[in-house]
Amino acid sequence: MKRLPIPDDVTGEEIDKDVKQELMSLPKTLAEDVARNLVMVANLLDEDPEQAYAYSRIALRLASRVAAVREAAGFASYATGKYSEALAEFRAARRMTGSVELWPVMADCERGMGRPERALAMAGEPEVQKLDKAGQVEMRLVAAGARKDMGQAEAAVVTLQSPELASNSVQPWTARLRYAYADALLDVGREAEAREWFAKALEADQGGTTNASDRLAELDGVEFTDVLSEIEEVEDAKDTEDAVTEEVEEVEETKAEAEETEAKETGTDGADGGDRK
C-alpha cells in the first residue's frame, strides 16, 4: 500500500476522544497509523481537500470497518465534489452507528448529484426530528437549496423562515442561516430586505464563514480596490520601464563606441594617405 508522508509532530493523539475510543478495536500500531492519517485529513480538509482525500483513502484501506474512518472518508469525498462516493461512505457510517447526525449532509450529496427532489424528500423524513438543533438548521439550509435547484425561489424563502432565523441569539449556525435567507430574498427581487439580512449575517459572522461583507458592498455599489495588486502592477511597470531604459542606454553606448571606433579608423586612414603622397 502506497503511503503518504506524515510530519513527525503528528502523533495521532490529536484526534477526538470518541474516535480514539473507536480505534481501540484495532491493534495498537494499526490504530496509531490510522489516527495519524485521520489527523492529516482533518488538517488538510479546508486548505487542500484533494490531499485530504488521498489520506482518507489510506485510512479507509487500513480500517474500513471503523465508522469514524468511513465518516472522514465521506467528508473528504464531499469536499472534493465526489458526491456519490461521499454518500456511500456516509451511509456506511450511519449503518455502523445508527446515528442520524449525517442526515443533512447525505441529503446535500443528493443535491450535488443533481437529485434535489430526493434531498427535499429526506427533509420530510422522521430522521429530521431526531436531529439536534444544529442538525435541523442544517437540514433546513439543504432543503432551501434543493428548492432553489428546482427553480422554486419563493418556496426557498419560506423554507428558511423559522424560529432560529427570527432569534436574536447568535449560535454557530446563525450567520449561515441569515446569509442563506438574504440570498434567497435577493433571488426573488426583495433587495432592501436582502441587504438587511446580509447586514444581520455579517453581525453574527464572528468566524468569517460567509462573504456577507462583500455582498453588502456589492448591493451598495462599492468597489473594493486590491491595493496589493495595484502595488505589484506599479512595480512591474517600473521594472519594465527600467529594463527598456537600460536597453536603450546599452544601444546608445554601443552606437557611441562604434562611432568612436569609426572615427579612429578614419583618422588613421587619413594619416596613412598623407604619407603616400
Accessible surface in RSA format (square Angstrom, percent):
REM  Atomic radii and reference values for relative SASA: ProtOr
REM  Chains: A
REM  Algorithm: Lee & Richards
REM  Probe-radius: 1.40
REM  Slices: 20
REM RES _ NUM      All-atoms   Total-Side   Main-Chain    Non-polar    All polar
REM                ABS   REL    ABS   REL    ABS   REL    ABS   REL    ABS   REL
RES MET A   1   119.84  62.1  38.53  25.5  81.31 193.6  53.88  45.8  65.96  87.4
RES LYS A   2   170.71  83.3 153.02  93.9  17.69  42.1 104.54  94.1  66.17  70.5
RES ARG A   3   115.67  48.6  95.19  48.5  20.48  48.8  47.68  65.2  67.99  41.2
RES LEU A   4    41.40  23.1  32.42  23.2   8.97  22.6  33.37  23.4   8.02  21.6
RES PRO A   5   111.12  81.0  95.89  87.4  15.23  55.3 108.05  89.2   3.07  19.1
RES ILE A   6    30.86  17.6  11.52   8.6  19.34  46.6  12.28   8.8  18.58  50.4
RES PRO A   7    68.14  49.7  55.03  50.2  13.11  47.6  67.45  55.7   0.69   4.3
RES ASP A   8   139.67  97.8 115.93 115.4  23.74  56.1  39.76  93.6  99.91  99.6
RES ASP A   9   113.89  79.8  91.19  90.8  22.70  53.7  48.79 114.8  65.10  64.9
RES VAL A  10    12.17   8.0  11.73  10.6   0.44   1.1  11.73  10.2   0.44   1.2
RES THR A  11    74.13  52.7  58.94  59.8  15.19  36.2  59.11  79.4  15.02  22.7
RES GLY A  12     4.30   5.3   0.00   N/A   4.30   5.3   2.32   6.4   1.98   4.4
RES GLU A  13   120.86  69.4 107.15  81.1  13.71  32.6  47.64  92.1  73.22  59.8
RES GLU A  14    94.37  54.2  58.21  44.0  36.16  86.1  58.68 113.5  35.69  29.1
RES ILE A  15    23.66  13.5   9.25   6.9  14.41  34.7  16.01  11.5   7.65  20.8
RES ASP A  16    83.14  58.2  67.21  66.9  15.93  37.7  33.29  78.3  49.86  49.7
RES LYS A  17   166.22  81.1 155.92  95.7  10.30  24.5  99.64  89.7  66.58  70.9
RES ASP A  18    95.54  66.9  92.14  91.7   3.40   8.0  27.66  65.1  67.88  67.7
RES VAL A  19    32.69  21.5  32.69  29.6   0.00   0.0  32.69  28.4   0.00   0.0
RES LYS A  20    78.44  38.3  77.86  47.8   0.58   1.4  51.94  46.8  26.49  28.2
RES GLN A  21   119.61  66.9 111.92  81.8   7.68  18.3  39.45  84.0  80.16  60.8
RES GLU A  22    63.99  36.7  52.15  39.5  11.84  28.2  37.58  72.7  26.41  21.6
RES LEU A  23     4.68   2.6   4.59   3.3   0.09   0.2   4.68   3.3   0.00   0.0
RES MET A  24   136.76  70.8 106.61  70.6  30.15  71.8 100.45  85.4  36.31  48.1
RES SER A  25    94.95  80.2  52.23  69.7  42.72  98.4  56.31 119.9  38.64  54.1
RES LEU A  26    34.55  19.2  24.35  17.4  10.20  25.6  25.38  17.8   9.17  24.7
RES PRO A  27    92.48  67.4  79.55  72.5  12.93  47.0  91.85  75.8   0.63   3.9
RES LYS A  28   158.14  77.1 144.57  88.7  13.57  32.3 118.61 106.8  39.53  42.1
RES THR A  29   109.06  77.6 106.77 108.2   2.29   5.5  71.62  96.2  37.44  56.6
RES LEU A  30    50.72  28.2  46.59  33.3   4.13  10.4  49.69  34.9   1.03   2.8
RES ALA A  31    16.02  14.7  15.02  23.2   1.00   2.3  15.24  21.5   0.78   2.1
RES GLU A  32    77.92  44.7  75.57  57.2   2.35   5.6  31.61  61.1  46.31  37.8
RES ASP A  33    33.23  23.3  29.65  29.5   3.58   8.5  13.74  32.3  19.49  19.4
RES VAL A  34     0.00   0.0   0.00   0.0   0.00   0.0   0.00   0.0   0.00   0.0
RES ALA A  35     6.29   5.8   6.29   9.7   0.00   0.0   6.29   8.9   0.00   0.0
RES ARG A  36    65.46  27.5  65.46  33.4   0.00   0.0  13.34  18.2  52.12  31.6
RES ASN A  37     2.70   1.9   2.70   2.6   0.00   0.0   0.00   0.0   2.70   2.6
RES LEU A  38    13.62   7.6   9.33   6.7   4.29  10.8   9.40   6.6   4.22  11.3
RES VAL A  39     7.70   5.1   5.99   5.4   1.71   4.1   7.70   6.7   0.00   0.0
RES MET A  40    17.19   8.9  17.19  11.4   0.00   0.0  16.42  14.0   0.77   1.0
RES VAL A  41     5.52   3.6   5.52   5.0   0.00   0.0   5.52   4.8   0.00   0.0
RES ALA A  42    74.40  68.4  49.02  75.7  25.38  57.7  55.01  77.5  19.39  51.4
RES ASN A  43    84.04  58.0  63.04  60.9  21.01  50.6  22.27  53.6  61.77  59.7
RES LEU A  44    24.70  13.8  24.70  17.7   0.00   0.0  24.70  17.3   0.00   0.0
RES LEU A  45    46.19  25.7  42.52  30.4   3.67   9.2  42.52  29.9   3.67   9.9
RES ASP A  46   142.17  99.6 112.59 112.1  29.58  69.9  39.02  91.8 103.15 102.9
RES GLU A  47   140.04  80.4 101.39  76.7  38.66  92.0  40.50  78.3  99.54  81.3
RES ASP A  48    59.52  41.7  57.39  57.1   2.13   5.0  13.30  31.3  46.22  46.1
RES PRO A  49    39.37  28.7  39.37  35.9   0.00   0.0  39.37  32.5   0.00   0.0
RES GLU A  50   102.87  59.1  97.72  73.9   5.15  12.3  56.23 108.8  46.64  38.1
RES GLN A  51    64.27  35.9  63.02  46.1   1.26   3.0   9.75  20.7  54.53  41.4
RES ALA A  52     0.00   0.0   0.00   0.0   0.00   0.0   0.00   0.0   0.00   0.0
RES TYR A  53    34.70  16.2  34.70  19.7   0.00   0.0  24.36  18.3  10.34  12.7
RES ALA A  54    33.07  30.4  26.64  41.1   6.43  14.6  31.07  43.8   2.00   5.3
RES TYR A  55     5.47   2.6   5.47   3.1   0.00   0.0   0.30   0.2   5.16   6.4
RES SER A  56     0.74   0.6   0.13   0.2   0.61   1.4   0.51   1.1   0.23   0.3
RES ARG A  57    63.06  26.5  62.72  32.0   0.34   0.8  14.62  20.0  48.44  29.4
RES ILE A  58     4.08   2.3   4.08   3.0   0.00   0.0   4.08   2.9   0.00   0.0
RES ALA A  59     0.33   0.3   0.33   0.5   0.00   0.0   0.33   0.5   0.00   0.0
RES LEU A  60    18.49  10.3  17.70  12.7   0.79   2.0  17.70  12.4   0.79   2.1
RES ARG A  61   135.52  56.9 101.67  51.8  33.85  80.6  64.17  87.7  71.35  43.2
RES LEU A  62    29.38  16.4  11.74   8.4  17.65  44.4  14.20  10.0  15.18  40.8
RES ALA A  63     6.14   5.6   0.00   0.0   6.14  14.0   6.14   8.7   0.00   0.0
RES SER A  64    49.39  41.7  45.74  61.0   3.66   8.4  16.87  35.9  32.52  45.6
RES ARG A  65   219.88  92.3 199.51 101.7  20.36  48.5  69.08  94.4 150.80  91.4
RES VAL A  66     9.26   6.1   5.97   5.4   3.29   7.9   9.26   8.0   0.00   0.0
RES ALA A  67    10.03   9.2   7.36  11.4   2.66   6.1   7.49  10.6   2.53   6.7
RES ALA A  68    12.67  11.7   5.21   8.0   7.46  17.0   8.93  12.6   3.75   9.9
RES VAL A  69     0.67   0.4   0.14   0.1   0.53   1.3   0.14   0.1   0.53   1.4
RES ARG A  70    48.19  20.2  48.19  24.6   0.00   0.0   0.39   0.5  47.80  29.0
RES GLU A  71    58.83  33.8  58.83  44.5   0.00   0.0   6.22  12.0  52.62  43.0
RES ALA A  72    20.33  18.7  13.87  21.4   6.46  14.7  20.13  28.3   0.20   0.5
RES ALA A  73     0.15   0.1   0.03   0.1   0.11   0.3   0.03   0.0   0.11   0.3
RES GLY A  74     0.00   0.0   0.00   N/A   0.00   0.0   0.00   0.0   0.00   0.0
RES PHE A  75    67.63  33.8  66.64  41.3   0.99   2.6  66.64  40.4   0.99   2.8
RES ALA A  76     0.00   0.0   0.00   0.0   0.00   0.0   0.00   0.0   0.00   0.0
RES SER A  77     0.00   0.0   0.00   0.0   0.00   0.0   0.00   0.0   0.00   0.0
RES TYR A  78    63.08  29.5  58.53  33.3   4.55  11.8  37.76  28.4  25.32  31.2
RES ALA A  79    44.87  41.3  13.62  21.0  31.25  71.1  22.18  31.2  22.69  60.1
RES THR A  80    27.66  19.7   0.35   0.4  27.31  65.1   8.12  10.9  19.54  29.5
RES GLY A  81    38.97  48.1   0.00   N/A  38.97  48.1  17.33  47.6  21.64  48.5
RES LYS A  82    64.92  31.7  57.49  35.3   7.42  17.7  54.87  49.4  10.05  10.7
RES TYR A  83    68.51  32.0  65.85  37.5   2.66   6.9  24.94  18.7  43.57  53.7
RES SER A  84    71.53  60.4  65.38  87.2   6.15  14.2  31.34  66.7  40.19  56.3
RES GLU A  85    65.03  37.3  59.98  45.4   5.05  12.0  34.99  67.7  30.03  24.5
RES ALA A  86     0.00   0.0   0.00   0.0   0.00   0.0   0.00   0.0   0.00   0.0
RES LEU A  87     4.88   2.7   4.88   3.5   0.00   0.0   4.88   3.4   0.00   0.0
RES ALA A  88    54.33  50.0  46.26  71.4   8.07  18.4  50.67  71.4   3.66   9.7
RES GLU A  89    14.11   8.1  14.11  10.7   0.00   0.0   0.00   0.0  14.11  11.5
RES PHE A  90     0.00   0.0   0.00   0.0   0.00   0.0   0.00   0.0   0.00   0.0
RES ARG A  91   104.68  44.0 102.97  52.5   1.71   4.1  26.15  35.7  78.53  47.6
RES ALA A  92     3.30   3.0   2.44   3.8   0.86   2.0   2.91   4.1   0.39   1.0
RES ALA A  93     2.14   2.0   2.06   3.2   0.08   0.2   2.14   3.0   0.00   0.0
RES ARG A  94    64.12  26.9  62.21  31.7   1.92   4.6   5.98   8.2  58.14  35.2
RES ARG A  95   181.24  76.1 146.50  74.7  34.74  82.7  78.74 107.6 102.50  62.1
RES MET A  96    84.14  43.6  43.73  28.9  40.42  96.2  51.50  43.8  32.64  43.2
RES THR A  97    78.40  55.8  40.66  41.2  37.74  89.9  44.66  60.0  33.74  51.0
RES GLY A  98    60.20  74.2   0.00   N/A  60.20  74.2  33.70  92.5  26.49  59.3
RES SER A  99    47.27  39.9  36.18  48.3  11.09  25.6  35.78  76.2  11.48  16.1
RES VAL A 100    21.08  13.9  19.64  17.8   1.43   3.5  19.64  17.1   1.43   3.9
RES GLU A 101   127.02  72.9 112.37  85.0  14.66  34.9  39.64  76.7  87.38  71.3
RES LEU A 102    14.69   8.2  14.13  10.1   0.55   1.4  14.51  10.2   0.18   0.5
RES TRP A 103    23.75   9.5  23.75  11.5   0.00   0.0  23.75  12.7   0.00   0.0
RES PRO A 104     4.95   3.6   4.95   4.5   0.00   0.0   4.95   4.1   0.00   0.0
RES VAL A 105    21.88  14.4  19.06  17.3   2.82   6.8  21.50  18.7   0.38   1.0
RES MET A 106     8.98   4.6   8.98   5.9   0.00   0.0   8.98   7.6   0.00   0.0
RES ALA A 107     0.00   0.0   0.00   0.0   0.00   0.0   0.00   0.0   0.00   0.0
RES ASP A 108    27.07  19.0  25.43  25.3   1.64   3.9   2.26   5.3  24.81  24.7
RES CYS A 109     0.00   0.0   0.00   0.0   0.00   0.0   0.00   0.0   0.00   0.0
RES GLU A 110     5.33   3.1   5.33   4.0   0.00   0.0   0.00   0.0   5.33   4.4
RES ARG A 111    70.01  29.4  58.81  30.0  11.20  26.7   5.13   7.0  64.88  39.3
RES GLY A 112    38.60  47.6   0.00   N/A  38.60  47.6  14.63  40.2  23.97  53.7
RES MET A 113    63.39  32.8  30.63  20.3  32.76  78.0  40.57  34.5  22.82  30.2
RES GLY A 114    58.24  71.8   0.00   N/A  58.24  71.8  33.30  91.4  24.94  55.9
RES ARG A 115    60.40  25.4  60.40  30.8   0.00   0.0  22.41  30.6  37.99  23.0
RES PRO A 116    18.80  13.7  18.80  17.1   0.00   0.0  18.80  15.5   0.00   0.0
RES GLU A 117    92.08  52.9  85.72  64.9   6.36  15.1  52.16 100.9  39.91  32.6
RES ARG A 118   117.17  49.2 114.23  58.2   2.94   7.0  29.73  40.6  87.44  53.0
RES ALA A 119     0.00   0.0   0.00   0.0   0.00   0.0   0.00   0.0   0.00   0.0
RES LEU A 120    36.58  20.4  29.61  21.2   6.97  17.5  29.79  20.9   6.79  18.3
RES ALA A 121    61.37  56.4  44.66  68.9  16.71  38.0  57.26  80.6   4.11  10.9
RES MET A 122    24.52  12.7  24.39  16.1   0.13   0.3  19.14  16.3   5.38   7.1
RES ALA A 123    27.13  24.9  11.75  18.1  15.38  35.0  11.98  16.9  15.15  40.1
RES GLY A 124    69.64  85.9   0.00   N/A  69.64  85.9  37.42 102.7  32.22  72.2
RES GLU A 125    72.50  41.6  69.34  52.5   3.16   7.5   9.07  17.5  63.43  51.8
RES PRO A 126    89.31  65.1  81.45  74.3   7.85  28.5  87.75  72.5   1.55   9.6
RES GLU A 127    33.51  19.2  33.48  25.3   0.03   0.1   1.26   2.4  32.25  26.3
RES VAL A 128    15.31  10.1  15.31  13.9   0.00   0.0  15.31  13.3   0.00   0.0
RES GLN A 129   141.48  79.1 119.98  87.7  21.50  51.2  46.96 100.0  94.51  71.7
RES LYS A 130   144.93  70.7 113.34  69.5  31.59  75.2  70.79  63.7  74.14  79.0
RES LEU A 131    12.64   7.0   3.35   2.4   9.29  23.4   4.88   3.4   7.76  20.9
RES ASP A 132   102.31  71.7  85.60  85.2  16.71  39.5  48.99 115.3  53.31  53.2
RES LYS A 133   103.16  50.3  95.86  58.8   7.30  17.4  59.96  54.0  43.21  46.0
RES ALA A 134    48.31  44.4  42.94  66.3   5.37  12.2  43.23  60.9   5.08  13.5
RES GLY A 135    11.73  14.5   0.00   N/A  11.73  14.5  11.24  30.8   0.49   1.1
RES GLN A 136    56.13  31.4  51.71  37.8   4.42  10.5  13.59  28.9  42.54  32.3
RES VAL A 137     1.92   1.3   1.27   1.1   0.65   1.6   1.85   1.6   0.06   0.2
RES GLU A 138    56.01  32.2  55.84  42.2   0.17   0.4  23.72  45.9  32.29  26.4
RES MET A 139     3.54   1.8   3.54   2.3   0.00   0.0   3.54   3.0   0.00   0.0
RES ARG A 140    79.85  33.5  74.22  37.8   5.63  13.4  10.15  13.9  69.69  42.2
RES LEU A 141    21.58  12.0  13.26   9.5   8.31  20.9  13.71   9.6   7.87  21.2
RES VAL A 142     7.32   4.8   6.06   5.5   1.26   3.0   7.31   6.3   0.01   0.0
RES ALA A 143     7.12   6.5   7.12  11.0   0.00   0.0   7.12  10.0   0.00   0.0
RES ALA A 144     3.53   3.2   3.53   5.4   0.00   0.0   3.53   5.0   0.00   0.0
RES GLY A 145     9.64  11.9   0.00   N/A   9.64  11.9   8.97  24.6   0.67   1.5
RES ALA A 146     0.00   0.0   0.00   0.0   0.00   0.0   0.00   0.0   0.00   0.0
RES ARG A 147    70.46  29.6  70.46  35.9   0.00   0.0   0.12   0.2  70.33  42.6
RES LYS A 148    71.85  35.1  54.20  33.3  17.64  42.0  39.24  35.3  32.60  34.7
RES ASP A 149    74.01  51.8  36.23  36.1  37.78  89.3  19.91  46.9  54.10  54.0
RES MET A 150    73.41  38.0  40.77  27.0  32.64  77.7  50.35  42.8  23.06  30.5
RES GLY A 151    66.28  81.7   0.00   N/A  66.28  81.7  35.49  97.4  30.79  69.0
RES GLN A 152    63.41  35.5  56.32  41.2   7.08  16.9  30.11  64.1  33.30  25.3
RES ALA A 153    32.27  29.7  29.06  44.8   3.21   7.3  29.54  41.6   2.73   7.2
RES GLU A 154   108.56  62.3 106.81  80.8   1.75   4.2  61.73 119.4  46.83  38.2
RES ALA A 155    32.49  29.9  24.46  37.8   8.03  18.3  29.88  42.1   2.61   6.9
RES ALA A 156     0.30   0.3   0.30   0.5   0.00   0.0   0.30   0.4   0.00   0.0
RES VAL A 157     1.70   1.1   1.70   1.5   0.00   0.0   1.70   1.5   0.00   0.0
RES VAL A 158    97.76  64.3  93.08  84.3   4.68  11.3  93.08  80.9   4.68  12.7
RES THR A 159    28.65  20.4  20.72  21.0   7.93  18.9  19.86  26.7   8.79  13.3
RES LEU A 160     2.00   1.1   2.00   1.4   0.00   0.0   2.00   1.4   0.00   0.0
RES GLN A 161    81.17  45.4  66.64  48.7  14.53  34.6  25.27  53.8  55.90  42.4
RES SER A 162    15.25  12.9   0.08   0.1  15.17  35.0   8.94  19.0   6.31   8.8
RES PRO A 163   106.67  77.7  93.69  85.4  12.99  47.2 101.32  83.7   5.35  33.2
RES GLU A 164    28.89  16.6  20.15  15.2   8.74  20.8  11.65  22.5  17.24  14.1
RES LEU A 165     9.84   5.5   7.59   5.4   2.25   5.7   8.12   5.7   1.72   4.6
RES ALA A 166    78.83  72.5  51.56  79.6  27.26  62.0  58.90  83.0  19.92  52.8
RES SER A 167    43.02  36.4  30.75  41.0  12.28  28.3  29.89  63.6  13.14  18.4
RES ASN A 168   141.68  97.7 119.70 115.7  21.98  52.9  33.41  80.4 108.27 104.7
RES SER A 169    59.47  50.3  45.23  60.4  14.24  32.8  46.27  98.5  13.20  18.5
RES VAL A 170    69.93  46.0  41.37  37.4  28.56  68.8  41.37  35.9  28.56  77.5
RES GLN A 171    72.62  40.6  66.06  48.3   6.56  15.6   9.86  21.0  62.76  47.6
RES PRO A 172   125.78  91.7  88.51  80.7  37.27 135.5 102.19  84.4  23.58 146.6
RES TRP A 173    37.50  15.0  35.12  17.0   2.38   5.6  35.73  19.1   1.77   2.9
RES THR A 174     3.34   2.4   3.09   3.1   0.26   0.6   1.85   2.5   1.49   2.3
RES ALA A 175     5.74   5.3   5.32   8.2   0.43   1.0   5.32   7.5   0.43   1.1
RES ARG A 176    92.50  38.8  89.23  45.5   3.26   7.8  30.94  42.3  61.56  37.3
RES LEU A 177     0.87   0.5   0.87   0.6   0.00   0.0   0.87   0.6   0.00   0.0
RES ARG A 178    13.13   5.5  13.13   6.7   0.00   0.0   0.49   0.7  12.64   7.7
RES TYR A 179    40.83  19.1  40.83  23.2   0.00   0.0  32.43  24.4   8.41  10.4
RES ALA A 180    26.36  24.2  20.27  31.3   6.08  13.8  24.43  34.4   1.92   5.1
RES TYR A 181    14.12   6.6  14.12   8.0   0.00   0.0   2.19   1.6  11.93  14.7
RES ALA A 182     0.00   0.0   0.00   0.0   0.00   0.0   0.00   0.0   0.00   0.0
RES ASP A 183    30.31  21.2  30.31  30.2   0.00   0.0   1.35   3.2  28.96  28.9
RES ALA A 184     0.70   0.6   0.21   0.3   0.49   1.1   0.66   0.9   0.03   0.1
RES LEU A 185     0.19   0.1   0.19   0.1   0.00   0.0   0.19   0.1   0.00   0.0
RES LEU A 186    45.26  25.2  33.51  24.0  11.75  29.5  33.59  23.6  11.67  31.4
RES ASP A 187    77.09  54.0  43.49  43.3  33.60  79.5  15.85  37.3  61.24  61.1
RES VAL A 188    33.98  22.4   3.37   3.1  30.61  73.8  12.70  11.0  21.28  57.7
RES GLY A 189    62.95  77.6   0.00   N/A  62.95  77.6  33.96  93.2  28.99  64.9
RES ARG A 190    82.25  34.5  74.73  38.1   7.52  17.9  39.37  53.8  42.88  26.0
RES GLU A 191    97.53  56.0  95.05  71.9   2.48   5.9  24.51  47.4  73.02  59.6
RES ALA A 192    86.57  79.6  67.12 103.6  19.46  44.3  75.71 106.6  10.87  28.8
RES GLU A 193    68.39  39.3  67.43  51.0   0.97   2.3  29.11  56.3  39.28  32.1
RES ALA A 194     0.00   0.0   0.00   0.0   0.00   0.0   0.00   0.0   0.00   0.0
RES ARG A 195    96.67  40.6  96.67  49.3   0.00   0.0  34.19  46.7  62.48  37.9
RES GLU A 196    86.46  49.6  79.74  60.3   6.72  16.0  32.71  63.3  53.75  43.9
RES TRP A 197    35.51  14.3  35.51  17.2   0.00   0.0  24.20  12.9  11.31  18.4
RES PHE A 198     0.03   0.0   0.03   0.0   0.00   0.0   0.03   0.0   0.00   0.0
RES ALA A 199    36.64  33.7  30.52  47.1   6.11  13.9  31.27  44.0   5.37  14.2
RES LYS A 200    69.82  34.1  69.07  42.4   0.74   1.8  41.52  37.4  28.30  30.1
RES ALA A 201     0.00   0.0   0.00   0.0   0.00   0.0   0.00   0.0   0.00   0.0
RES LEU A 202    77.87  43.4  70.12  50.2   7.76  19.5  70.12  49.2   7.76  20.9
RES GLU A 203   134.89  77.4 107.47  81.3  27.43  65.3  45.16  87.4  89.73  73.3
RES ALA A 204     6.92   6.4   0.00   0.0   6.92  15.7   0.08   0.1   6.83  18.1
RES ASP A 205    18.49  13.0   3.70   3.7  14.79  35.0   1.66   3.9  16.83  16.8
RES GLN A 206   159.03  88.9 116.15  84.9  42.88 102.1  48.68 103.6 110.35  83.7
RES GLY A 207    67.88  83.7   0.00   N/A  67.88  83.7  34.48  94.6  33.40  74.8
RES GLY A 208    59.38  73.2   0.00   N/A  59.38  73.2  29.64  81.3  29.74  66.6
RES THR A 209    94.99  67.6  58.34  59.1  36.65  87.3  63.53  85.3  31.45  47.5
RES THR A 210    29.10  20.7   4.46   4.5  24.64  58.7  13.77  18.5  15.33  23.2
RES ASN A 211    69.17  47.7  62.26  60.2   6.92  16.7  28.03  67.5  41.14  39.8
RES ALA A 212     0.58   0.5   0.01   0.0   0.57   1.3   0.01   0.0   0.57   1.5
RES SER A 213    51.84  43.8  47.54  63.4   4.30   9.9  24.95  53.1  26.89  37.7
RES ASP A 214    72.85  51.0  68.79  68.5   4.05   9.6  18.84  44.3  54.01  53.9
RES ARG A 215    43.26  18.2  42.90  21.9   0.36   0.9  11.06  15.1  32.20  19.5
RES LEU A 216    18.86  10.5  18.86  13.5   0.00   0.0  18.86  13.2   0.00   0.0
RES ALA A 217    10.60   9.7   6.40   9.9   4.20   9.6  10.30  14.5   0.30   0.8
RES GLU A 218   121.70  69.9 100.72  76.2  20.98  50.0  41.24  79.8  80.46  65.7
RES LEU A 219    41.84  23.3  15.97  11.4  25.88  65.0  19.38  13.6  22.46  60.4
RES ASP A 220    72.14  50.5  39.96  39.8  32.18  76.1  20.77  48.9  51.37  51.2
RES GLY A 221    62.94  77.6   0.00   N/A  62.94  77.6  35.35  97.0  27.59  61.8
RES VAL A 222    81.09  53.4  68.16  61.7  12.93  31.2  72.02  62.6   9.06  24.6
RES GLU A 223   160.86  92.4 135.17 102.3  25.70  61.2  52.43 101.4 108.43  88.5
RES PHE A 224   145.30  72.7 113.80  70.5  31.51  82.0 115.68  70.1  29.63  84.8
RES THR A 225    82.20  58.5  57.94  58.7  24.25  57.8  30.78  41.3  51.42  77.7
RES ASP A 226    87.17  61.1  73.12  72.8  14.04  33.2  35.56  83.7  51.61  51.5
RES VAL A 227    95.57  62.9  92.54  83.8   3.03   7.3  92.54  80.4   3.03   8.2
RES LEU A 228   119.55  66.6 116.01  83.0   3.53   8.9 117.44  82.5   2.11   5.7
RES SER A 229    41.87  35.4  40.88  54.6   1.00   2.3  19.86  42.3  22.02  30.8
RES GLU A 230    87.88  50.5  87.29  66.0   0.59   1.4  28.32  54.8  59.56  48.6
RES ILE A 231    84.42  48.0  82.39  61.4   2.03   4.9  84.37  60.8   0.05   0.1
RES GLU A 232    87.37  50.2  86.48  65.4   0.89   2.1  27.44  53.1  59.93  48.9
RES GLU A 233   113.84  65.4 107.14  81.1   6.70  16.0  40.80  78.9  73.04  59.6
RES VAL A 234   100.49  66.1  96.95  87.8   3.54   8.5  99.79  86.7   0.71   1.9
RES GLU A 235    94.91  54.5  93.45  70.7   1.46   3.5  32.44  62.8  62.46  51.0
RES ASP A 236    87.62  61.4  85.16  84.8   2.46   5.8  26.67  62.8  60.95  60.8
RES ALA A 237    62.59  57.5  49.91  77.0  12.68  28.8  58.40  82.2   4.19  11.1
RES LYS A 238   122.42  59.7 119.70  73.4   2.72   6.5  88.35  79.5  34.06  36.3
RES ASP A 239    91.06  63.8  84.65  84.3   6.41  15.2  28.92  68.1  62.14  62.0
RES THR A 240    83.86  59.6  78.64  79.7   5.22  12.4  58.48  78.6  25.38  38.4
RES GLU A 241   115.36  66.2 109.83  83.1   5.52  13.2  36.33  70.3  79.03  64.5
RES ASP A 242    67.56  47.3  63.18  62.9   4.38  10.4  27.98  65.9  39.58  39.5
RES ALA A 243    57.83  53.2  48.65  75.1   9.18  20.9  53.48  75.3   4.35  11.5
RES VAL A 244    80.91  53.2  80.57  72.9   0.34   0.8  80.91  70.3   0.00   0.0
RES THR A 245    64.97  46.2  61.51  62.4   3.46   8.2  47.62  64.0  17.35  26.2
RES GLU A 246   101.71  58.4 100.14  75.8   1.57   3.7  29.90  57.8  71.82  58.6
RES GLU A 247   111.13  63.8 109.07  82.5   2.06   4.9  31.33  60.6  79.80  65.2
RES VAL A 248    71.15  46.8  69.76  63.2   1.39   3.3  71.15  61.8   0.00   0.0
RES GLU A 249   100.30  57.6  96.06  72.7   4.24  10.1  35.68  69.0  64.62  52.8
RES GLU A 250    95.98  55.1  93.70  70.9   2.28   5.4  36.96  71.5  59.02  48.2
RES VAL A 251    92.55  60.9  88.96  80.5   3.60   8.7  91.96  79.9   0.59   1.6
RES GLU A 252   104.97  60.3 100.14  75.8   4.83  11.5  37.36  72.3  67.61  55.2
RES GLU A 253   105.53  60.6  98.90  74.8   6.62  15.8  36.08  69.8  69.45  56.7
RES THR A 254    87.55  62.3  86.48  87.7   1.07   2.5  62.37  83.8  25.17  38.1
RES LYS A 255   129.86  63.4 124.02  76.1   5.84  13.9  72.08  64.9  57.78  61.5
RES ALA A 256    54.58  50.2  48.66  75.1   5.92  13.5  50.93  71.7   3.65   9.7
RES GLU A 257    96.78  55.6  94.44  71.4   2.35   5.6  38.18  73.8  58.60  47.8
RES ALA A 258    58.72  54.0  46.76  72.2  11.97  27.2  54.96  77.4   3.76  10.0
RES GLU A 259    95.70  54.9  89.93  68.0   5.77  13.7  38.90  75.2  56.80  46.4
RES GLU A 260    98.28  56.4  91.43  69.2   6.86  16.3  36.57  70.7  61.72  50.4
RES THR A 261    71.65  51.0  70.39  71.4   1.25   3.0  46.86  62.9  24.79  37.5
RES GLU A 262   112.65  64.7 111.25  84.2   1.40   3.3  35.27  68.2  77.38  63.2
RES ALA A 263    64.37  59.2  48.90  75.5  15.47  35.2  56.00  78.9   8.37  22.2
RES LYS A 264   135.01  65.9 124.81  76.6  10.20  24.3  85.53  77.0  49.48  52.7
RES GLU A 265   104.22  59.8 100.62  76.1   3.60   8.6  39.68  76.7  64.54  52.7
RES THR A 266    88.76  63.1  82.89  84.0   5.87  14.0  68.16  91.6  20.59  31.1
RES GLY A 267    46.32  57.1   0.00   N/A  46.32  57.1  38.01 104.3   8.31  18.6
RES THR A 268    79.93  56.9  73.38  74.4   6.55  15.6  53.35  71.7  26.58  40.2
RES ASP A 269    95.86  67.1  88.45  88.0   7.41  17.5  28.68  67.5  67.18  67.0
RES GLY A 270    51.15  63.1   0.00   N/A  51.15  63.1  39.29 107.8  11.86  26.6
RES ALA A 271    65.14  59.9  47.86  73.9  17.28  39.3  60.02  84.5   5.12  13.6
RES ASP A 272    65.85  46.1  63.58  63.3   2.27   5.4  14.40  33.9  51.45  51.3
RES GLY A 273    19.16  23.6   0.00   N/A  19.16  23.6  17.48  48.0   1.67   3.7
RES GLY A 274    46.11  56.9   0.00   N/A  46.11  56.9  30.31  83.2  15.80  35.4
RES ASP A 275   124.83  87.4  93.77  93.3  31.05  73.4  33.22  78.2  91.61  91.4
RES ARG A 276   188.97  79.3 152.91  77.9  36.07  85.9  78.46 107.2 110.52  67.0
RES LYS A 277   212.17 103.5 149.47  91.7  62.69 149.3 124.68 112.2  87.49  93.2
END  Absolute sums over single chains surface
CHAIN  1 A    16679.8      13562.2       3117.6       8887.9       7792.0
END  Absolute sums over all chains
TOTAL         16679.8      13562.2       3117.6       8887.9       7792.0
